[in-house]
C-alpha cells in the first residue's frame, strides 16, 4: 500500500508533529479495538496523506 508513495514523503510525514499525534490516536485505537485497528489505521493514514498530498489521492 505504501509502495506507490515515495519514501521521502513517508519520511517527511513521520518526522512532522501531526504524525506523532496520529500515531498516538492509532495506539489508543489498538488498545481499545483490535478488530478495527487495521481499517482505522488505513483510513486515518489515507486521510492524512490526502490532506498533505491531495495530488496523490488517486493512488490511494
FIGU-342055 format. One record per atom (N, C-alpha, C): residue in one letter; x, y, z. Coordinates in steps of 0.001 Angstrom, whole numbers, padded with zeros to 6 digits, always signed. Layout:
KEVEX r       X       Y       Z
KEVEX A       X       Y       Z
...
END
This chain:
KEVEX r       X       Y       Z
KEVEX X +000830 -001201 +000000
KEVEX X +000000 +000000 +000000
KEVEX X +000870 +001260 +000000
KEVEX X +002010 +001185 +000678
KEVEX X +002893 +002342 +000731
KEVEX X +003830 +002406 -000472
KEVEX X +003826 +001373 -001292
KEVEX X +004750 +001329 -002418
KEVEX X +004571 +002491 -003401
KEVEX X +003328 +002861 -003772
KEVEX X +003146 +003970 -004725
KEVEX X +003677 +005293 -004187
KEVEX X +003734 +005448 -002866
KEVEX X +004202 +006703 -002288
KEVEX X +005718 +006705 -002206
KEVEX X +006342 +007827 -002549
KEVEX X +007800 +007927 -002452
KEVEX X +008255 +007873 -001007
KEVEX X +009361 +007195 -000715
KEVEX X +009872 +007068 +000661
KEVEX X +010123 +008423 +001306
KEVEX X +010486 +009417 +000498
KEVEX X +010764 +010747 +001043
KEVEX X +009504 +011320 +001684
KEVEX X +008366 +011181 +001006
KEVEX X +007114 +011712 +001535
KEVEX X +006745 +011007 +002832
KEVEX X +006955 +009701 +002871
KEVEX X +006631 +008939 +004076
KEVEX X +007523 +009383 +005226
KEVEX X +008802 +009565 +004937
KEVEX X +009730 +010003 +005983
KEVEX X +009373 +011395 +006465
KEVEX X +009012 +012266 +005534
KEVEX X +008654 +013639 +005894
KEVEX X +007477 +013640 +006867
KEVEX X +006426 +012882 +006542
KEVEX X +005243 +012858 +007403
KEVEX X +005567 +012231 +008753
KEVEX X +006493 +011282 +008781
KEVEX X +006848 +010631 +010043
KEVEX X +007602 +011587 +010956
KEVEX X +008337 +012513 +010367
KEVEX X +009146 +013437 +011162
KEVEX X +008320 +014630 +011640
KEVEX X +007176 +014883 +011014
KEVEX X +006376 +016044 +011394
KEVEX X +005544 +015756 +012644
KEVEX X +005170 +016805 +013345
KEVEX X +004437 +016634 +014603
KEVEX X +003013 +016098 +014400
KEVEX X +002289 +016470 +013330
KEVEX X +000952 +015876 +013136
KEVEX X +001005 +014355 +013095
KEVEX X +002095 +013810 +012598
KEVEX X +002244 +012357 +012536
KEVEX X +002306 +011774 +013941
KEVEX X +002995 +012474 +014836
KEVEX X +003094 +011993 +016217
KEVEX X +001704 +011913 +016844
KEVEX X +000885 +012927 +016609
KEVEX X -000479 +012911 +017135
KEVEX X -001255 +011755 +016514
KEVEX X -001056 +011536 +015221
KEVEX X -001738 +010456 +014527
KEVEX X -001335 +009110 +015120
KEVEX X -000038 +008932 +015357
KEVEX X +000438 +007667 +015916
KEVEX X -000174 +007428 +017290
KEVEX X -000306 +008490 +018072
KEVEX X -000879 +008354 +019412
KEVEX X -002316 +007852 +019321
KEVEX X -003116 +008453 +018441
KEVEX X -004507 +008033 +018316
KEVEX X -004590 +006601 +017793
KEVEX X -003662 +006228 +016928
KEVEX X -003643 +004856 +016417
KEVEX X -003330 +003885 +017550
KEVEX X -002358 +004240 +018392
KEVEX X -002015 +003383 +019529
KEVEX X -003229 +003203 +020434
KEVEX X -003951 +004277 +020691
KEVEX X -005146 +004176 +021526
KEVEX X -006166 +003252 +020870
KEVEX X -006305 +003369 +019560
KEVEX X -007243 +002513 +018840
KEVEX X -006852 +001050 +018946
KEVEX X -005563 +000772 +018911
KEVEX X -005089 -000615 +019033
KEVEX X -005463 -001170 +020399
KEVEX X -005288 -000361 +021431
KEVEX X -005595 -000826 +022784
KEVEX X -007107 -001010 +022959
KEVEX X -007891 -000149 +022317
KEVEX X -009339 -000204 +022503
KEVEX X -009970 -001303 +021650
KEVEX X -009787 -001213 +020327
KEVEX X -010402 -002195 +019433
KEVEX X -009335 -002808 +018537
KEVEX X -009100 -004094 +018710
KEVEX X -008080 -004750 +017899
KEVEX X -008633 -005152 +016529
KEVEX X -009947 -005352 +016430
KEVEX X -010540 -005805 +015171
KEVEX X -010547 -004688 +014135
KEVEX X -010881 -003466 +014553
KEVEX X -010994 -002353 +013621
KEVEX X -009691 -001573 +013480
KEVEX X -008644 -002050 +014090
KEVEX X -007381 -001305 +014088
KEVEX X -006852 -001119 +012673
KEVEX X -006774 -002195 +011909
KEVEX X -006218 -002097 +010560
KEVEX X -007043 -001145 +009707
KEVEX X -008347 -001294 +009734
KEVEX X -009218 -000415 +008970
KEVEX X -009031 +001031 +009402
KEVEX X -009040 +001246 +010719
KEVEX X -008912 +002597 +011248
KEVEX X -007582 +003205 +010822
KEVEX X -006527 +002436 +010943
KEVEX X -005191 +002923 +010577
KEVEX X -005158 +003328 +009109
KEVEX X -005736 +002496 +008258
KEVEX X -005745 +002791 +006824
KEVEX X -006513 +004077 +006556
KEVEX X -007675 +004226 +007177
KEVEX X -008488 +005421 +006958
KEVEX X -007772 +006671 +007453
KEVEX X -007214 +006592 +008651
KEVEX X -006518 +007752 +009219
KEVEX X -005320 +008115 +008355
KEVEX X -004525 +007115 +007979
KEVEX X -003335 +007380 +007171
KEVEX X -003724 +007924 +005800
KEVEX X -004761 +007342 +005195
KEVEX X -005211 +007803 +003886
KEVEX X -005697 +009245 +003964
KEVEX X -006467 +009549 +005001
KEVEX X -006964 +010912 +005175
KEVEX X -005800 +011878 +005376
KEVEX X -004823 +011456 +006168
KEVEX X -003657 +012307 +006420
KEVEX X -002873 +012537 +005130
KEVEX X -002646 +011482 +004370
KEVEX X -001915 +011605 +003112
KEVEX X -002709 +012460 +002123
KEVEX X -004019 +012283 +002098
KEVEX X -004855 +013054 +001185
KEVEX X -004782 +014537 +001526
KEVEX X -004754 +014848 +002814
KEVEX X -004693 +016243 +003241
KEVEX X -003354 +016865 +002851
KEVEX X -002278 +016116 +003022
KEVEX X -000950 +016663 +002735
KEVEX X -000594 +016526 +001255
KEVEX X -000992 +015418 +000641
KEVEX X -000647 +015189 -000763
KEVEX X -001933 +014925 -001548
KEVEX X -002739 +015953 -001728
KEVEX X -004016 +015803 -002418
KEVEX X -003845 +015283 -003835
KEVEX X -002704 +015580 -004453
KEVEX X -002490 +015148 -005832
KEVEX X -002362 +013636 -005929
KEVEX X -002014 +012968 -004816
KEVEX X -001819 +011518 -004846
KEVEX X -003092 +010772 -004430
KEVEX X -004198 +011479 -004316
KEVEX X -005421 +010837 -003841
KEVEX X -005821 +009668 -004737
KEVEX X -005607 +009808 -006031
KEVEX X -005996 +008730 -006954
KEVEX X -005160 +007475 -006748
KEVEX X -003992 +007611 -006137
KEVEX X -003136 +006434 -005936
KEVEX X -003620 +005599 -004764
KEVEX X -004223 +006242 -003778
KEVEX X -004600 +005520 -002563
KEVEX X -005918 +004785 -002754
END
